[in-house]
Amino acid sequence: MSRVNKILPVVLGIFILITILIYINFFQKRISKIPQIPTGKTQEPAQEAPDYPRLSTVTTNLEVPWALAFLPDGSMLVTERPGRVRLIDKEGKLLLTSVAQLLDVKPIGEGGLHGITIHPDFSNNKFVYLYYTYGESGNQTLNQVVRFKFENNTLLDRTVILDKIPGAPNHDGGRIKFGPDKLLYITTGDAQNPSLAQDTNSLAGKILRITDDGKPAPNNPFGNNVLSYGHRNPQGITWDNYGKLWAVEHGQSATDELNLIEVGKNYGWPKIRGDQKQNGLENPILHSGSDTWAPSGAAYLNGSVFFAGLRGQALYQASMDSKGVTLTEHLKGEIGRIREVVVGPDNLLYITTSNRDGRGIPDSEDDRVIRVNPEKL
């Protein structure tokens, strides 16, 4: 075989190898330009929720705060019984200038500026509702529900929604809230006239249900504003996650009540109290027996109704499960009288003290709004 014939296969082999390497390099570059399909989303490291302490003070030096209502931006409106509405911004700073100073409020005894709530469509209409006591003639007092428009940190355009709710120095009720059905619910006391609680034509001693402009709700049982009757002085209402309405009310010296409210039912005052029974009258789910809670605001969170205790000086938790309802006391005697409890947008509880109402022993910072971490109770 000639020398050429021997070299030719070697040259050919080298040529083929070079060609293969060129093609491999070419395709690698092409493949590197093809967009890659992600195998999963890249996530930022999860941020831990703030570890709030058991109790933390939001603001101090209020005068008998009665009710709280959170606004969509996380700030809150607070009513003070003498007739002021205050604003606490979302950082917890109390604005020095009042949102409103209601000159017709009559703060006599337990009367004065009470409940506050915002309209379910507040983001569009800016409606805020208040419940307060006012004087008619002489020493006679009445209560009313009034609607305002919230603009530039001021309440404007006063409109009376419901008027001439019987009033008295004591037993004025005063809690107002919109329910899941977007109707307005109002608690009223018996105005120190127990017989009014059994009169379905009277607004006293009732839980009322009306539309946002003050008309009776379409399905009310008596063709008027009354939802339930036979109440002495209910001051707290809330709804559980099944849409059931719960209410707390003051008994006579003792036998304060936690009731499950049903349409058209009679809750007994003044005919029965505690465990006493009578046909056609409803018994409470829980009552305080010989003790006194003096319950006020109520809120539902994680399977429990939390309610404030004035004379009881505690935050009460009624835990609900398939076996029934169990009551637990928290903060007993730690911060004095407690008037209000609401659930904030952070799923923490917000409560107010009521030590400057003439029945407590205030300290230099009372009255306060306090944030409560329920996981640490």
N, C-alpha and C positions, 0 to 999 in steps of 0.2 A: 504494500500500500504506500502511496506517495505521501510525502510530508504534508502536502496540502490537504489530502483526504483525512489525515490524522487531526489537523488543526481545525478543520471546518466544523465538526460536531461540537468541539469545545466552544468555538465562537458562537455557534448557534445557541448552545445552552446558556451562555452568558447573556446573549441578546434576549432570550425568553425570560430569564430571571429578572433582568432590568425592566423589561416590559411589565412583568407582574408587579414589581415593586412600585412602578409609576402608577399603575391602576389602583393599587391598594392605597397609596397616598392620596390620589384623586378622590376616591370614594369616602375616605375618612374626612376629608375637608367638606364634602357635600353633606355627609351625615351630621357633622358638627353644626351645620347651619339650619337643620330642621328643628322647629320649635319643640321643646320637650313637654310632654303631658305631665302636669304635676301629680304626684302620688298622694297628696293631701295638703290641706290649708296650713300655711305657716301662721301660728297664733302667737300673739304677744303673751308674755307670762301673765297669768291670772293675778289680778290685784285683790288683795285681801280686803274684806269689808272692815271699816273702822271698828276697833275693839273698844266700844263705848263702856264706860264704867257703869256700875249699878245705878247710881244717881249722878246727874250733872245738872247744874243750874243754868238755865237759858237766860233768864232775866230776873231782876229783883225790883223791890220798891213799887209794886203795884198796889192799888187800893181795892181790895175785895174783888179780885178777878172772878168772873162768873162763868164765862164760856170762851172756848177757843174755836177758831175755824181756819184751816190751812187754805192758802191760795195756791193756784197752780204753779207758781214760781218757787214754792217752798217757804215763803214768808207766811206769817199768821196774824189774824185779827183777834184781839182780846177785848172783851167787854169788862168794864169796871162798874160795880153796882151804882155808884153815884151818878152815872150817866155818860161816861167817856168810853169811846172806842179807840184802842191803841193799836199800833202796828209794830210788829217785831219782824225785822228783815230776815232773809234766809241765812245770814251770818249770826243771828241771835241778838242783834242790836235793837234796843227799844228806841223808837223815834220819840224825840222829846215833844213834838207837836202832835196833839190828838188828831186822829182821823175824823172824829166827830165829838162834839160836846152837846148832848141833847138836853136842852133847857127845860123841857116839859116832863122829864123823868122825875118821879117822886120817890126818893129812897127812904121809905118809912118802914121800920121793922125789917122784915125779910124782903120787902118790895124794892123795886128799883130796876136798873137795866140788867136783864137776865140773858136769855139765849141769843145765839147768833148762828147763822148758817149761810152758805152761798148757794146760788142756783146751780143745778146740774150743768147748765150751759153757760156758766159764768164767763168762760173764755170769750164768748161772743156778746153776751148782754150785760156783763159786769154787775149783776144784781146781788145785793146783800140784804138779808132779812134779819130784823131784830125783834125781840119780845121785851116789853118793858111796862112798868107800872106808872100810871099818871093820875093826877087828881082831877076829879070832876067838880065837886062842890063841897065846901066844908072839909070834913075829914074823910069823905068817901073817896075810895080809889077804885080804879079799873085797870085792866091790862089790855094791851093791843099788840098786834103784829104789824110791823111797818117795813116797807121795802125801800131801799135806796139804790143808787147807782154809784159804783166805786170808780172815781176818776181822779188821777193826779193825787193819790193818797188822801182823798177827801170823799165823804159820803154826800151825794147830791140827790135832788129830785125825790123828795120824800113822798111816799104813797102809802096810805093806810090800807092794809090787806084784810085785816080782821080786827074788829073793834068791840068794846064793851064786854070784855071777858071779866066776870066778877073778880074784884080784888079786895084785899084786906091787909092789915099789917103783917099777917102771917098766912101761909098756905096759898101762895100765888103760882105754884108750878113754875113754868118758865122755860122749859127745854124745847127747842125747835130743831128739826132735822128733815132733810129730804130723804125719802126712802128709796129703795131699789126701783120702785114704780114711778119715780120722779114726782111723787106727790109730797106735799108738805105736812109733816106730823107735828103736833103741838101738845104739850102736856100742861094741864091746868089744875090748880088746887081747888079745894072746896070753899075757899075764901072764908074760912072759919064758920061756915054754915053747912054742917054735914048733910042736911036734907037735900041740898042742891046736887050732891053727887049721885042721887038716885033719880033725879029729874032729867030725862033724856032731851027735854026742851031747853035746858040750861047749859051754858058753856062751862060751868064750874065742875071740878072733880071729874075730869074727862081726859081721854086722849082723843084729839080731834084730827081729822084728815081732810085737807082741802087742796085745791089746785094751786098753781103758782101765782094766780091772780086773785085768790081769795074765795073762789066758789066751792060749794060742797063737792067732794069727790063723787063721781058718778055712781059708785057701788056702795056708798055709805048705807048702813042698815036702817036708819030712821028718817031718811030723806033730808037730813040736815048735815051739820059739820061733825057730828059725833061718830066716832069709831067704836069706842068702848066707854063704859061708865062704872060708877061705884068706886072711884079712886079718891083717896084722901089728899095726898100731895105728891104726885109723881114728878120727879126731877131728872130722870135719866131714861133714855131709850136708845136701843141699838138693834141691829139686825145680824143674825148669824149667817153662815155661808149657805144655808138652805132658804134664806129669805124670811125666816121667822122673826117676829118682832118681840123683843124682850124689854121690860120696863122695871125700874126700881122706884119704890115710893116709901114715904115716911108713914110709919104707923103712929098710934097714939101712945107716946112715951116709949113704947117698945114695939114688938111684932112688926118691925119694918119688913118690907116684902120685895122679893124678886118674882115677877109674874111673866108668864108666856101669854102674850096678848092675841086674842082672836076676835074677829069682827062681831060686833053686837053683843059681846058677853058683858056680864055684870060682875065686877070684882069685889063686891060685898060691903064696902064702906057706906054707912056705919053699922050695917046689920050684923056682920060677922068680922072676926079678926083672928089671925093665927090659924089654928087647926079647927076652929069652929066651922060647922057645916050647916048649910041650908039649901034646899032644892032651888036650882036655878042660879046659884051663886058660885063663883069660881074661887078655889083656894090657891094660894101662892105655891110656886114650885119650891121656894125656900122662904123662911122667915127667921127673924132674929130672936124669937122667943122673948125671954125676959131681958135680953141685952138690947142695946140701941146702936144701930149703924148710922142713922140719919143719912141715908144714901142720896147721892146727887148725880153727877155725870156718869155715863156708862159707855163702854166701847167693847166691841168683839174682836178678838185676835186669837188665832191658832187654837180654836176649839174651846175658848173660854170667854165668858162675859166678865170684864173687869169693871168694877164700879167704885166710886169714891165714897169715903165715909167722913162725915163732918164730926159729929160727936164721937163716932167710933175711932177717929183719928187713924185710919188705916186705908190701904188700897186692898179691896176685896177681889178675889178671883173665884168665880163660879165655873169650875171645870166640868165639861159635859162629855159623857161617853155613853156606851150602850147600857151601862149599869145605873145611870142616873147623873145627878149633879152633886159635886163635892165642893165645899167652900173652904178657901184658904185665906188667911190674913197675911198681908205684907206691910212693911213700914210702920207697924203698930207703934204709935207714940213718937216716931222719929222726927217728923216734920210738922206735927200738929194737925189741924183740920184740913181735909182735902175736899175740894169742891168739884173739880172737873177732871175728866180723863178722856183723851182722844188718841186715836192711832195716827201717827205721822206718816208722811210719804216714805220714810225710811223703815217702816214697820216697827218703830219703837213707840212707847207710850209717852204721852205728854200730860202732865198733871199740874193743877194749880193748888196753892195753899189758900186758906181762907181764915187766916189768924187775925186779920184786922176787921172782922165783921162784928165785933162786940162780944163774941163768945169764945174767943181764943186768947192765947198769950203770945203776942207777936214779938219777934226779935228785930234786930236792926235792919235785916234784909227783907222782911216780909212786906207784902206778899210776893210769892215767887211763881214762875213757871219752871218746872223741873222735868228733865228728860229721864225716862226710866228704861233701862235695858231689861226686858222681861226674862231674858235667858239667865240673868244673874240674881233674880229675886229669890 
